[in-house]
Amino acid sequence: MDLQVDTDVQAPDALAILVAVMLMDFGREVWAVSAPGTWLMPVLTIYVWITAIGLVVVGLSTIDLGEHGWAIAAAVTGAIGSTVLIAMISLYGQPVTTDVGQFLHDATALAVSGQNPYQHRLGTNATTFPTPTIGGGTVTKYSYPAGAIVAMLPQYAVGLEGVRLTPTVLSVGLGVVMLAAADDEFALFAPATLLAGNLVTWPLNGLTDAIWIFALCLAAYWWSDRLLWSAVAYGFAASVEQIPWFIGPFLLVWLLRDRGGHAAGKWLAGGLATFTVVNLPFIIWSPEAWLTGALQPLFGSGSPPVHQGVGLSALTVFGAYPIAKWAQTALVAVIAAVALIVYYRRTEFRWAAWVSWMPILLVHYRSFATYFVAGLPLVAIAYFERGEYAA
């Protein structure tokens, strides 16, 4: 018998079932961290599993996801977000074990007390997972621009010193921004990107990437019709983490080619002004200390971190074919230049600008899996926005 499959109907259903599978894995993890004698986490486990099984039923039903997909995606996102927020509250006050989380805690606390975080050793008390350097030591200095410290200052200024709080709230905010951009038919793509690689739970484990990812998602969401706000959001993302620096040239080329010099100048001025305002107090405080910290991950000033990552560095990490750091840094420059030329000449790649760091950082000597998983919410927003503003 010849079965005729209507892919226009089947594709959203298949996505619903796929998200249900991912949600079950999320529910398994919630169950795994539930301690005996407590009631809250087991209840959350049940809540997540009911949502996952309900999504399976939806995927196998004839419910029109072209009409109801957004509401269903919002319900799934709500289940994920509320679970993570409650888990964050239950962990409040407990120390984080990653150096990046400990560094941000120490740096923000120092800034609140009137001390320059770029001039202090950080994370020396409770860092279970330090970053080793080629010289045999570990990274002990803040190695980012100052944006994350600025983002954390309000909560620390009122005495809420849990480094998980702001990043967790913003990780849930990612779901909100994606839903704002989403269409009905494939809206479930939004919670799928929160679940992939456990991105939504990163702040619970001491990772703070949600701060810059959230800002960059806003920049992508506002790109087509609120260019100045997009520039401000991009400028803030670039003031938090170095990864957004890689996409700036691609976005500028896009604007120059498709929207003219005035739009490009407006966006560039807004982004640079935001970056400067956020970082200027720390630059004035100690220009050399700020510059050393902000550039350290890219160029490895001082004793650089060891090779690590899922890209080309894997050959060195596993001893298959060691590659010098300088060679991989040079490759980054070559790949970036080639990618920019191709991007200028091929307009069909325009929306890929939002994740253009992925092929570039794949050859960097530090290419953690998190660098690439971090871009998945941007993939969702670019996908939705591309459909709405195809021209």
C-alpha positions in Angstrom: 0.0 0.0 0.0 1.3 3.4 -1.0 1.2 5.8 2.0 0.9 9.4 1.2 2.6 11.6 3.9 1.7 15.2 4.2 5.0 16.6 5.5 3.4 20.0 6.2 1.2 18.3 8.8 3.7 15.6 10.0 6.7 17.8 10.6 5.2 19.8 13.5 3.9 16.6 15.0 7.4 15.0 14.7 8.9 18.1 16.4 6.3 17.7 19.3 7.4 14.1 19.8 11.1 15.0 19.7 10.6 17.7 22.3 8.7 15.2 24.4 11.7 12.8 24.3 14.0 15.7 25.3 11.6 16.7 28.1 11.7 13.1 29.4 15.4 13.3 29.6 15.1 16.5 31.5 12.6 14.9 33.9 15.0 12.0 34.5 17.6 14.5 35.5 15.2 16.3 37.9 14.4 12.9 39.4 18.1 12.1 39.8 18.8 15.1 41.9 15.8 14.7 44.2 16.8 13.9 47.7 14.9 11.5 50.0 12.6 13.1 52.5 11.8 16.1 50.4 8.6 16.7 48.5 9.2 19.6 46.2 11.6 18.0 43.7 9.5 14.8 43.4 6.4 16.9 42.6 8.4 18.8 40.0 9.5 15.5 38.5 5.8 14.4 38.2 5.0 17.8 36.6 7.7 17.5 34.0 6.8 13.9 33.1 3.1 14.7 32.8 4.0 17.5 30.4 6.2 15.2 28.4 3.6 12.4 28.1 1.0 15.0 27.2 3.2 16.2 24.4 3.6 12.7 23.1 -0.2 12.5 22.9 -0.3 15.8 21.1 2.2 14.6 18.6 0.2 11.5 17.8 -3.1 13.3 17.7 -4.7 15.3 14.9 -4.5 18.6 16.9 -3.6 21.4 14.5 -0.3 22.7 15.7 -0.5 25.4 13.1 -3.3 26.8 15.2 -2.4 25.7 18.8 1.3 25.2 18.6 2.3 28.5 20.3 0.0 27.8 23.3 1.4 24.3 23.7 5.0 25.6 23.4 4.3 28.2 26.0 2.9 25.5 28.4 6.0 23.4 27.8 8.3 26.4 28.3 6.5 27.2 31.5 7.0 23.7 32.8 10.7 23.9 32.1 11.1 27.4 33.5 9.2 26.9 36.7 11.1 23.7 37.4 14.4 25.5 37.0 13.4 28.5 39.0 12.3 26.4 41.9 15.5 24.3 41.7 17.5 27.5 41.8 15.6 28.7 44.9 16.4 25.3 46.6 20.1 25.8 45.8 20.3 29.4 46.9 23.2 29.9 49.2 25.1 26.8 48.2 28.5 27.5 46.6 29.1 26.9 42.9 31.9 24.6 41.8 33.0 26.1 38.5 35.6 28.7 38.3 33.6 31.0 36.0 30.7 31.0 38.5 33.1 31.6 41.5 34.9 34.3 39.5 31.7 36.2 38.8 30.7 35.9 42.4 34.0 37.2 43.7 34.3 39.9 41.1 30.8 41.3 41.7 31.3 41.2 45.5 34.6 43.1 45.1 33.0 45.7 42.8 30.2 46.3 45.3 32.8 46.8 48.1 34.6 49.4 45.9 37.6 47.2 44.8 38.7 46.6 41.3 38.0 42.9 40.4 40.6 42.9 37.6 43.4 43.5 40.1 42.6 40.5 42.4 43.1 36.7 42.4 39.6 35.1 42.2 38.1 31.8 42.9 40.8 30.5 45.1 38.6 29.2 47.9 35.9 26.9 46.5 36.6 26.1 42.9 36.3 22.4 42.2 36.8 22.8 38.5 39.6 25.3 37.8 40.9 26.1 34.4 44.5 24.8 34.0 47.1 26.8 32.2 50.0 25.7 29.9 52.4 26.9 32.6 51.1 24.3 35.1 48.9 26.7 37.2 45.3 27.7 36.9 43.5 30.8 35.7 42.9 33.1 38.7 42.0 36.4 37.1 38.7 37.6 35.7 38.9 36.9 31.9 36.0 38.8 30.4 34.8 42.3 29.8 32.8 43.8 32.7 29.2 43.3 31.5 28.4 40.3 33.6 29.6 42.1 36.7 27.4 45.0 35.8 24.4 42.7 35.2 24.9 41.1 38.7 25.5 44.4 40.6 21.8 45.1 41.3 21.1 41.8 43.1 24.4 41.9 45.0 23.8 45.5 46.0 20.6 44.5 47.8 22.3 41.6 49.5 21.3 38.7 47.2 24.7 37.1 46.6 23.7 33.8 45.0 25.5 33.8 41.6 22.8 31.5 40.2 19.9 34.0 40.5 20.3 36.4 37.6 21.6 33.9 35.1 18.7 31.5 35.9 16.1 34.2 35.5 17.7 35.1 32.2 17.8 31.5 31.1 14.1 31.4 31.5 13.9 34.7 29.8 15.4 33.1 26.7 12.3 31.0 26.4 10.2 34.2 26.6 12.1 35.9 23.8 12.0 32.8 21.6 8.2 32.5 22.1 7.8 36.2 21.3 9.5 35.5 17.9 7.9 32.1 17.3 5.1 31.2 14.9 2.5 28.7 15.8 3.5 25.8 13.6 7.0 25.3 14.9 6.9 27.1 18.2 8.0 24.0 20.0 11.5 24.7 18.5 11.8 27.2 21.4 11.6 24.8 24.4 13.7 22.3 22.4 16.7 24.7 22.3 16.4 25.2 26.1 16.6 21.5 26.7 19.4 20.8 24.2 22.7 20.4 26.0 20.9 21.2 29.3 21.3 24.9 28.4 18.5 26.0 30.7 20.1 24.3 33.7 23.6 25.8 33.1 23.2 28.5 35.8 22.3 25.8 38.4 25.8 24.3 37.7 27.7 27.6 38.0 27.7 28.6 34.3 26.8 32.2 33.6 26.5 32.3 29.8 22.7 33.0 30.0 23.6 36.7 30.6 25.2 37.3 27.2 23.0 34.7 25.3 19.9 36.6 26.5 21.2 39.9 25.4 22.2 38.5 22.0 18.8 36.9 21.5 17.2 40.3 22.1 19.6 41.8 19.5 18.4 39.2 17.0 14.7 39.6 17.9 15.0 43.4 17.4 17.2 43.3 14.3 14.7 43.8 11.6 12.5 46.6 13.0 14.2 48.1 16.1 17.8 48.5 14.9 19.0 50.9 17.7 17.7 48.6 20.4 19.3 45.7 18.6 22.6 47.6 18.7 22.3 48.3 22.4 21.5 44.6 23.2 24.4 43.5 21.0 26.8 46.0 22.6 25.8 44.7 26.1 26.3 41.0 25.0 29.8 42.0 23.6 30.5 43.6 27.0 29.8 40.3 28.8 31.6 37.7 26.7 34.1 37.7 23.7 32.1 35.3 21.6 29.7 38.0 20.3 32.7 39.9 19.0 33.0 37.4 16.2 29.6 38.1 14.7 29.9 41.9 14.7 31.7 42.1 11.3 29.1 39.9 9.7 26.2 42.0 11.0 28.0 45.1 9.8 28.5 43.6 6.3 24.8 42.6 6.2 23.7 46.2 7.1 26.1 47.9 4.6 25.1 45.6 1.8 21.4 45.4 2.3 20.4 48.5 4.3 23.0 51.1 3.6 25.7 53.1 5.3 23.3 55.1 7.6 21.8 51.9 9.1 25.3 50.5 9.5 26.6 53.6 11.2 23.6 53.8 13.5 24.1 50.2 14.6 27.8 50.5 15.0 27.5 53.7 17.1 24.9 52.2 19.3 26.8 49.0 19.9 30.1 50.7 20.6 28.5 53.3 22.9 26.8 50.6 25.0 30.1 48.6 25.2 32.0 51.7 26.3 29.4 52.8 28.9 29.4 49.3 30.5 33.2 48.9 30.6 34.4 52.5 30.9 34.5 52.6 34.8 36.7 49.5 34.9 38.9 50.8 32.0 39.5 54.1 33.8 40.1 52.2 37.1 43.0 50.2 35.5 43.3 50.1 31.7 46.1 47.5 31.7 44.3 45.1 34.1 41.0 45.4 32.2 42.7 44.8 28.8 44.6 41.8 30.1 41.4 40.3 31.4 39.2 41.1 28.4 41.7 39.7 25.8 43.1 36.7 27.8 40.7 34.0 26.4 41.3 35.0 22.8 45.1 35.5 22.8 46.2 33.8 26.0 48.1 36.6 27.6 50.3 35.5 30.4 50.2 31.7 30.8 47.3 30.7 28.5 44.8 28.0 29.3 45.5 24.5 28.0 44.0 23.2 24.8 40.4 22.0 25.3 37.4 21.5 23.1 35.3 19.5 20.7 36.8 21.1 17.5 40.3 20.9 16.1 41.7 21.0 19.6 40.5 17.5 20.1 43.5 16.2 18.1 45.8 17.8 20.7 43.7 16.9 23.8 43.7 13.2 22.9 47.3 13.1 21.7 46.4 12.3 18.1 48.2 15.2 16.4 49.3 18.1 18.7 48.8 21.5 17.2 50.5 24.7 18.6 48.3 27.4 20.0 49.7 30.0 17.7 48.8 27.8 14.7 45.2 27.5 15.8 45.0 31.2 16.5 46.3 31.9 13.0 43.7 29.5 11.6 41.0 31.4 13.4 42.1 34.6 11.6 42.1 32.7 8.2 38.7 31.1 8.7 37.2 34.3 9.9 38.5 36.2 6.8 37.3 33.5 4.4 33.9 33.3 6.1 33.5 37.1 5.9 34.3 37.1 2.2 31.9 34.3 1.4 29.3 36.0 3.6 29.6 39.2 1.6 29.3 37.5 -1.7 26.4 35.0 -0.8 23.3 36.8 0.5 21.5 33.5 1.2 23.7 33.1 4.3 22.5 36.5 5.9 20.7 35.0 8.9 23.6 32.7 9.6 25.5 35.8 10.8 24.0 35.3 14.2 25.9 32.0 14.8 29.0 32.9 12.6 31.3 32.2 15.5 30.6 28.5 15.3 32.8 27.6 12.2 35.4 30.1 13.4 35.7 28.9 17.0 35.7 25.3 15.8 39.4 25.7 15.0 40.3 27.8 18.1 42.5 26.1 20.7 39.6 26.5 23.2 36.4 25.2 21.6 34.1 23.9 24.4 30.8 22.3 23.4 29.1 25.1 25.4 30.3 27.6 22.8 28.1 26.0 20.2 25.2 24.9 22.4 25.0 28.5 23.5 23.9 29.5 20.0 20.9 27.3 19.8 18.4 29.9 21.1 19.8 32.3 18.4 19.2 29.6 15.8 15.5 29.5 16.9 15.1 33.2 16.8 16.9 33.6 13.4 14.7 30.8 12.0 11.5 32.5 13.1 12.6 36.0 12.1 13.9 34.8 8.7 10.4 33.4 8.0 8.8 36.7 8.9 11.3 39.0 7.1 12.4 36.8 4.2 13.1 39.7 2.1 
